[in-house]
Amino acid sequence: MKKILLLSFLTLSFGSLIAQSTTYWQQHADYKMEVAMDVKNYQYKGKQELVYTNNSQDTLNKVYYHLFNNAFQPGSEMDARIQSIKDPDARMVTKVKVGDKEIKESRIKNLAPNEIGYLRISNFMQDGVAAVTKTVGTILEVTLAKPILPNSKTTFTLDFDGQVPVQIRRSGRNNAEGVALSMAQWYPKIAEFDFEGWHADPYIAREFHGVWSNFDVKITIDKDFVLGGTGYLQNKNEIGHGYQDSGVVVTTPKKTKTLTWHFNAPMVHDFTWAADKDYIHDVVKGPNGVDLHFLYKNNPKFIENWKNLQPKTVELMKIFNETVGNYPYKQYSVIQGGDGGMEYAMCTLILGQGSFEGLVGVTAHELAHSWFQHVLASNESKHGWMDEGFTSFLDDYGTNEISDSKVENPFLNAYRGYFSMVNSGKELPQATHADRFDENRVYSITSYSKGELFLTQLIYLIGKENLLKTLKKYYKDFQFKHPTPNDIKRSAERVSGANLDWYLMDWTQTTNTIDYGIKEVKENANQTTITLERLGRMPMPIDLLVEYTDGTMESFYIPLRMMSFKKENTNPAVKRTVLSDWAWAFPTTEFSIAKPKNAIKKITIDPSGLMADVKPENNVYKQ
């Protein structure tokens, strides 16, 4: 019943979204997979049937599949990238001694044949006719047996053999905490084709993009293993392991050596699972009847933390729903596995040890991804900031909202990270492809911190109320539609009425910085004239607070001409004067206060601290 209701909900929601834009289209895939896992040698065999719907106006003569497992082989592009990047991911390297020196070496470089990952494809057929395939690293190129015409369907079938690599990044076996199988990016996954063309990026350890799909997956594995992941378990009472309905007896014969787990997952763009013999499996009810599953190792060192995590996760989902919009599925799983924290469809794989605060923090972040990466699903490879940055915003905002001791600005760490990158001189535009960054650190700050600041500065530009309305409108209008940067900008414009094209361009497509300063404060006939200057290339409106020696305060607002907008007074308790707008081409502007200079105690540009001014020292004048 839950499955039927959810499918109906998604169909209605998705159909209404398409109706809003008659020119919008996207591809669709229906997967059926049957997989048998050999837990002794970490190999698996599978069959896949994929019904592919071409909703584009293009005739397709080729299709592409991702074979992510092939990255975990000596000589792969991922291996080469680890060896060449200036600051390789610590999880992907090992320290070795060469003479008197200690160097970092790729963990992939020396993998033995039984430790590598691979996906090998055979018997590829299109509507029963053989097609020509070629494996190129982590991509399978398929020359079709017949073209796929616009607005038509075709059925692909294939067999695949896989080997689970030693845990190095995200997917793998026997991770640092002893979890047996973290099965992420484990199957042949068709690449996305959209209005920009094919997105068949090689896997170099960065981000993902996928086709909205329905999955029907059967996994046969040793009966002692407990599974969790994407989708809804269809045969609970055959499986047991805490999944069966209360009071119902498990019907699987006792003598069986394996169990087949049957999952359905509607309207997701990935399918992930993890398995271990020692998982504890708890289920709690979340908002709107969502089943929250927790699967974690039976280890006395951190069981208490995982029990305490459960009500916190309920709180987090509630505040995320209220802030952005309702989580549309009826299950979410928090699973110990992987190599840190990574978001997947309807689940996350996270490390389970460490402090309780750390466990809550990583869960909050990965859960927040569900809204941005797994319901909206921008192309992370091209626009990682739209996922990681917006997720970081929701994480920091939501965690602060449910905290017993709220802080005024929960985004301070994001500002600090951004400023440190600017001062390093290594910044690249946010429009840089995720695989092209010279350093992991710069990629991370660009996507997480600067991406978060895109939203926090919208609070500064259009006000908090408008920003929160923008998030809700963006989510409502673009869920299941792979939005692009222009879509979040237009959502903010539609909510506020402001012109924001300059903001999107300067912040995401350039490394222009914000730097405003108080150039001069001088007295003129019992009045005080204040001169402000723009030192950075990026324009902004100006909030300015004047504090007087008698303890009173007064604020001034200088609109940005190209924005064509006047923000509401964010602090009605303080008198605000709206001054003439400031056009970008003028490097300075000035205005006068009807008080002598000696009556002024302090002048501050942007007292909120939400404008990412890279030199805050020139934002304050003190007498």
Secondary structure, DSSP 8 states (H G I E B T S, - for coil): -HHHHHHHHHHHHHHHHHHH-TT----EEEEEEEEEEETTTTEEEEEEEEEEEE-SSS-EEEEEEE-GGGGSSTTSHHHHHHHHSSS--GGGEEEEEETTEEEEEETTTT--TTTS-EEEEEEEEETTEE-EEEEETTEEEEEEEEEE-TTEEEEEEEEEEEE--BSSSSSEES-TT--SEEESS-S-EE-EEETTEEE----SSS------EEEEEEEEEETT-EEEESSEES-HHHH-TT-S-TT----S-TT-SEEEEEEEEEEES---EEEETTEEEEEEE-GGG-EEEEEEE--TTTHHHHHHHHHHHHHHHHHHHHHT----SSEEEEEE-TTSEEEETTEEEE---S-HHHHHHHHHHHHHHHHIIIII---HHHHHIIIIIHHHHHHHHHHHHT-SS--S-TTHHHHHHHHHHHHHT----TTS-GGG-S-HHHHHIIIIIHHHHHHHHHHHHH-HHHHHHHHHHHHHHHTTS---HHHHHHHHHHHH----HHHHHHHHHS---B-EEEEEEEEETTEEEEEEEE-SSS---EEEEEEETTS-EEEEEE-BGGG------S-TTS-EEE---B-TT-SEEEEEESS-GGGEEEEEE-TT--S-BS-GGGGEEE-
